[in-house]
Amino acid sequence: MEVAKELLAGNRLALSRAITAIENEYEEATDIMKELYPHTGHAYVLGITGPPGAGKSTLTEKIAKAYREQGKTVGIIAVDPTSPFTGGAILGDRIRMNSLTLDEGVFIRSMGTRGSLGGLSHKTADAVKALDAFGKDIIIVETVGVGQSEVDIVKAADTTIVVLIPGMGDDIQAIKAGILEIGDLFTVNKSDLDGADKLVREINMMLDLDSLMTDWRPPISKVIASQGEGIDLLLADVGKHRQYIEGNGELARRRTKRAKDELLDILGAGIERRIKTHISDRLNGYVEQMKKHETDPYTLVNGILAEMLK
């Protein structure tokens, strides 16, 4: 594929076109990914998640700048809410990260949720691979929230930072199960606000109650992203976590699980497409039979699978 060859040669426009093909599920997307895959596996992927309004985009911008000062190239995938008018990403993140747009060493891409996060984790993983093949050292995936779908997206990351802010009240209780599952590091943004120390204590209490805790206890840092305060310490924690998971084999285990999940994901999507195509002319008839209670979905599914697997 010409797009893949140009991307591997360092063409930024080709990278944009590749991610567009991935996001819109163009036919050539699979062929592009086949060519890029052998060139992946070099970048370190950082996930940033947290509730809306936590200042994730500002934090992402400051982290990217800090990595650039270290001489590293950075790719950013911002998973945006979808515009109800155009169906595309609202691009709020790219507007907020304007200071990075002139830096050739940074590539920012917004991906719209389009009303459903269902298949986005797979598309995000492929976009990460495109940035990886392009040669980015650090890839940051920033999500819109902390629901289960965002948790799935962040599984594309090697290290995940959960961003929280003071004044969340009971909200932290509602999301603690999800963040305990994925948080490798916690950071309290806007830590100049009242309640920052109380929030740190609450997170520590949650970690104390975590029965699945390994010998890595997620550090909690305080930052004021808008002023660039605390970013160096946060990056130092990221470095410690990377050293920890590289040293004990956890990074290899995470990437092995990711490859397995990815294979099953693609396999499941392919089988679903094949079955839908196979029964498309009979689907309405099956639905009518179910509505009339002439049969049940379980019997129908067993029959369709038996037919497909002959």
C-alpha positions in Angstrom: 0.0 0.0 0.0 1.3 3.4 -1.0 0.0 5.0 2.2 1.9 2.6 4.4 5.1 3.0 2.5 4.9 6.8 2.7 4.0 6.6 6.4 7.1 4.5 7.1 9.1 7.0 5.2 8.0 9.7 7.6 5.2 11.4 5.7 2.8 13.0 8.2 0.0 13.3 5.7 0.2 9.6 5.0 -0.1 9.0 8.8 -3.2 11.2 8.9 -4.7 9.2 5.9 -3.9 5.9 7.6 -5.7 6.9 10.8 -8.6 8.2 8.8 -8.9 4.8 7.0 -8.8 3.0 10.4 -11.4 5.3 12.0 -13.8 5.1 9.1 -13.2 1.4 8.4 -12.2 1.9 4.8 -11.4 -1.3 2.9 -7.7 -0.4 2.6 -7.3 -0.1 6.4 -6.6 -3.8 6.9 -4.0 -3.8 4.1 -2.4 -0.7 5.7 -2.2 -2.4 9.1 -0.7 -5.6 7.6 2.2 -3.6 6.3 2.7 -1.5 9.4 2.5 -4.3 11.9 6.1 -5.6 11.6 7.3 -2.0 12.4 5.4 -1.7 15.7 6.3 -2.6 19.3 8.8 0.2 19.9 6.8 3.0 21.4 5.8 3.3 25.1 2.0 3.9 25.5 0.7 6.2 28.2 -3.0 6.2 29.0 -4.7 9.2 30.6 -8.2 8.9 31.9 -10.5 10.6 34.5 -13.8 12.3 34.8 -14.8 15.2 32.5 -13.4 18.5 33.7 -10.4 16.9 35.4 -8.1 18.9 33.1 -6.8 15.8 31.2 -6.1 17.8 28.0 -4.0 20.4 29.8 -2.1 17.7 31.6 -1.6 15.8 28.3 -0.2 19.0 26.7 2.2 19.6 29.6 3.4 15.9 29.7 4.0 16.0 25.9 6.0 19.2 26.3 8.1 17.7 29.0 8.9 14.6 26.9 9.8 16.9 24.0 12.3 18.7 26.3 13.8 15.2 26.8 14.2 14.9 23.1 11.5 12.3 22.7 8.9 12.4 19.9 5.2 12.2 21.0 1.9 11.0 19.4 -1.4 11.9 21.0 -4.7 10.2 20.4 -7.6 12.2 22.1 -10.8 10.3 22.2 -13.4 13.1 21.9 -17.1 13.2 22.4 -18.8 13.2 19.0 -20.4 16.3 17.6 -24.2 15.8 17.4 -24.2 17.9 14.2 -21.4 16.5 12.1 -20.8 13.1 13.6 -17.1 13.9 13.9 -15.0 14.6 16.9 -15.7 18.0 18.5 -11.9 18.6 18.4 -11.9 20.4 21.8 -8.7 18.6 22.7 -6.8 19.8 19.6 -8.0 23.4 20.3 -6.7 23.2 23.9 -3.4 21.7 22.7 -2.7 24.5 20.2 0.7 25.2 21.6 1.9 21.8 20.4 0.6 22.0 16.8 3.6 23.7 15.4 6.0 21.1 16.9 7.0 18.6 14.1 7.9 16.2 16.9 4.3 16.0 18.1 1.3 14.4 16.2 -2.2 15.0 17.6 -5.2 13.2 16.4 -8.8 13.4 17.7 -11.0 10.3 17.3 -14.8 10.7 17.7 -16.9 8.3 19.7 -19.7 8.6 17.2 -22.3 7.9 19.8 -20.8 4.5 20.7 -17.5 3.5 22.3 -18.1 -0.1 21.4 -15.7 -0.6 18.5 -13.5 2.3 19.4 -11.0 0.4 21.5 -10.0 -1.6 18.5 -9.7 1.5 16.3 -7.7 3.2 19.0 -5.3 0.3 19.2 -4.7 0.4 15.5 -4.2 4.2 15.5 -1.6 3.6 18.3 0.1 1.1 16.0 0.2 3.6 13.1 1.9 6.2 15.4 4.3 3.5 16.6 5.2 2.5 13.1 5.7 6.2 12.3 8.4 6.2 14.9 6.9 8.0 17.9 8.7 7.3 21.2 5.8 8.1 23.5 2.1 7.7 22.6 -0.5 9.2 24.8 -4.1 8.0 24.7 -6.5 10.4 26.4 -10.1 9.3 27.0 -13.3 11.3 27.7 -14.2 9.6 31.0 -13.9 6.6 33.2 -16.7 4.3 32.1 -16.2 0.7 31.1 -15.7 1.6 27.5 -12.9 4.0 28.4 -11.4 1.3 30.5 -11.3 -0.9 27.4 -9.6 1.9 25.4 -7.0 2.5 28.1 -6.1 -1.2 27.9 -4.0 -0.2 24.9 -1.7 1.6 27.4 1.5 0.3 29.1 1.1 2.8 32.0 -2.2 4.4 32.9 -2.6 7.7 34.8 -5.9 8.4 36.5 -6.6 12.1 36.9 -8.9 13.3 39.6 -9.7 16.7 41.0 -10.8 18.0 44.4 -14.5 18.7 45.0 -15.8 15.5 43.4 -17.6 14.5 46.5 -19.3 11.1 46.2 -18.2 10.8 42.6 -15.0 9.2 43.7 -17.0 6.4 45.3 -18.9 5.8 42.1 -15.8 5.4 40.0 -13.4 3.8 42.4 -13.9 0.2 41.2 -13.0 1.2 37.6 -10.0 3.3 38.6 -8.6 0.7 41.0 -8.7 -1.7 38.1 -6.7 0.4 35.7 -4.8 3.0 37.7 -1.0 2.5 37.7 -0.6 6.1 38.9 -3.0 8.6 40.4 -2.6 12.4 40.0 -4.7 15.1 41.7 -4.9 18.0 39.3 -5.9 21.5 40.3 -4.3 20.7 43.6 -4.3 24.3 44.7 -8.1 23.9 45.3 -9.5 23.1 48.7 -9.9 19.4 49.3 -6.8 18.3 47.5 -5.2 16.7 50.6 -8.6 15.1 51.5 -8.8 13.5 48.0 -5.2 12.1 48.4 -6.3 10.5 51.7 -9.4 9.1 50.1 -7.4 7.5 47.3 -4.9 6.1 49.8 -7.8 4.6 51.8 -9.2 3.0 48.6 -5.7 1.5 47.8 -5.5 0.2 51.4 -8.7 -1.7 50.9 -7.6 -3.2 47.5 -7.3 -6.9 48.1 -5.6 -7.3 44.6 -2.7 -5.0 45.4 0.6 -6.1 44.1 4.0 -5.0 45.4 3.5 -1.9 43.1 1.5 0.6 45.1 0.3 3.3 42.7 1.9 6.6 43.7 -0.3 9.7 44.1 1.0 13.0 42.8 -0.4 16.5 43.1 -0.2 18.7 40.0 -1.4 22.1 38.8 -1.4 21.3 35.1 -2.4 24.8 34.0 0.8 26.2 35.6 3.0 23.2 34.8 3.5 22.4 38.5 4.3 18.8 39.5 4.8 17.5 35.9 8.5 16.5 36.4 7.6 14.5 39.5 4.7 12.8 37.6 7.0 11.9 34.7 9.5 10.5 37.3 6.7 8.2 38.6 5.9 7.1 35.0 9.6 6.3 34.6 9.6 4.2 37.9 6.5 2.3 36.8 8.0 1.6 33.4 11.2 0.4 35.1 9.2 -1.8 37.5 7.0 -3.5 34.8 10.0 -4.0 32.5 12.1 -5.5 35.3 9.5 -8.0 36.6 8.1 -9.1 33.2 4.8 -7.4 33.7 5.1 -5.3 30.6 5.7 -8.4 28.5 2.7 -10.0 30.1 0.5 -7.0 29.5 1.5 -6.9 25.8 1.0 -10.6 25.4 -2.6 -10.3 26.8 -3.2 -7.3 24.6 -2.1 -9.3 21.5 -4.4 -12.2 22.6 -7.4 -9.8 23.2 -6.7 -8.1 19.8 -6.6 -11.4 17.9 -9.9 -12.5 19.5 -11.4 -9.0 18.9 -10.6 -9.1 15.2 -11.7 -12.7 14.9 -15.0 -11.9 16.6 -15.7 -8.9 14.4 -14.8 -10.9 11.3 -17.1 -13.8 12.2 -19.9 -11.3 13.1 -19.6 -9.6 9.7 -19.6 -13.0 7.9 -22.7 -14.2 9.7 -24.6 -10.9 9.2 -23.9 -11.1 5.5 -24.9 -14.8 5.3 -28.3 -14.2 7.0 -29.1 -10.7 5.8 -31.9 -11.8 3.5 -33.4 -14.0 6.3 -32.9 -11.7 9.2 -36.3 -10.0 9.1 -38.0 -13.4 8.8 -36.2 -14.6 11.9 -37.2 -11.5 13.8 -40.9 -12.0 12.9 -40.7 -15.6 14.1 -39.3 -14.4 17.4 -42.0 -11.7 17.7 -44.7 -14.3 17.1 -43.0 -16.6 19.6 -42.8 -19.3 17.0 -39.2 -19.9 18.0 -36.6 -18.4 20.3 -33.2 -16.6 19.6 -31.2 -19.4 21.2 -32.5 -22.0 18.8 -32.1 -19.7 15.9 -28.5 -18.9 16.8 -27.6 -22.6 17.3 -29.1 -23.3 13.8 -27.2 -20.5 12.1 -23.9 -21.5 13.8 -24.4 -25.1 12.8 -25.1 -24.0 9.2 -22.0 -21.7 9.1 -19.7 -24.3 10.6 -20.6 -27.1 8.2 
